[in-house]
């Protein structure tokens, strides 16, 4: 089988045997050496070269893909790091700290408000929102006089007159009431400490302070005698409880057997049966003296009544 090849110099067509494939033949026209090739082999060679090129092209995308995979791996490596970073920044959310801080602030303000309102005596009526008075008591609050207290029975403010002057302008403030069921009377006063008076805080000094305003508590009084005194605390300050008992007013002389002797006997029996009993509570703040007076016939007021009064007293 013969092959036809073209001369690259003169373009002459040269016929060569198939056995000359891969060899060179001389162009009879111009003498140029011509390489003899088989077209099918050339096609196969071209196809082979194309496959090699395609393989090389295929290699390139794969390398790119590998780079993308590497990038993905890098990105994947970044993701855990971002998660770890987020974890480090995490913990309790900020809003939780804000809520806790706000709650503590509100609680602190509430504590301060309650302290201001109830600083006189949290157990008594001294605070604006103090507890309600027990049954049978009136909650007395006297801001101008500087005190508050629970008093038994129906109690109202006293219009004090001193030498026809308004007592409030002179620093005298009072409340008074009566409990008809027990024939009990009660008063609560705030009065200026007498000029030049230094009562101190011991029971004896406070009794003298009481006597400056209450004639019945003065030593040697012919109507009442002091039968007891003890130190107490009133509104957080030292105070005294003083008990007075009515004594019979005798008119006879020793050895008398007449009218006056009979009269004195009846007086003694009356006082023993129906005499007055008084309890005073006294304290002061250096400027004002505070006096609570509870009186009752036949016997001293009940201890629970006196305790309620004394425990509820507050300076405001």
Secondary structure, 3 states (H helix, E strand, C coil): CEEEEECCCCCCEEEEEHHHCCCEEECCCCCCEEECCCHHHHHHHHHHHHHHHHHHHHHHHHHHHHHHHHHHHHHHHHHHHHHHHHHHHCCCCHHHHHHHHHHHHHHHHHHHHHHHHHCCCCCCCCCCCCCCCCCCEEEEEECCCCEEEEEECEEEEECCEECCEEHHHHCCEEEEEEECCCCEEEEEEEEECCCCCCCCCCHHHHHHHHHHHCHHHCCCCCCEEEEEEEEEEECCEEEEEEEEEECCCCCCCCCCCCHHHHHHHHHHHHHHHHCEEEEEEEEECCCEEEEEEEEEECCCCCHHHHHHHHHHCEEC
